[in-house]
Amino acid sequence: MNENKFLNELPEQVIIIPSTRKIKINDSRPERAYGLFDSQTGTQVTDFVKGTGGQIEINPSQPFRHHDVGVIEAQGDEKPQFAINWTKLMKDDTEAALKNSGNLPVVYPQIYEITDNDNSNGIYNLANAEGETVGQVINLSQTGDKPRFECVRSFKVVDNTKQ
């Protein structure tokens, strides 16, 4: 039992395969589901796929576009729809990371956390590792308390070219 508890505490790992642009999630959690969002528009582009406790794969319909991976909990039988709005000027350096990977899988380096899970109006703030709000997630299919957004994994980094 302790072994299962330990495994559940390990964070899942989201990777992209440079040659095929497939997105894989290692150690996916059964209580979570994972969906892809177009980084440029914030539009949800796939349904959420429930975690299995093992590896799951999500194939984007437009593989050469960068995608954010949204993570939700308590999906149930619903097909939720969300949108992401990056409110801070950001840049996406996915291509540079993939080009310098030696064609090996690349781990999504950033995790943006939801800072207000109890928000009842369906709008949740996304914060970076420093706790700074850099975006919002909007629940387009509000159905009470479920499902709730947990985090976004992305290659986006702060655009410091204007500083």
Salt bridges, closest charged atoms under 4 A:
GLU12 OE1 - ARG29 NE 3.73
GLU12 OE2 - ARG32 NH1 3.04
ASP38 OD2 - ARG65 NH1 2.86
ASP47 OD2 - LYS79 NZ 3.70
GLU57 OE2 - LYS22 NZ 3.55
GLU57 OE1 - LYS24 NZ 3.73
ASP68 OD1 - HIS66 NE2 3.68
GLU73 OE2 - ARG32 NE 2.90
GLU73 OE1 - ARG148 NH2 2.93
ASP92 OD2 - HIS66 ND1 3.90
GLU95 OE1 - ARG21 NH2 3.06
GLU132 OE2 - LYS88 NZ 3.44
GLU150 OE1 - ARG32 NH2 3.93
GLU150 OE2 - ARG148 NE 3.09
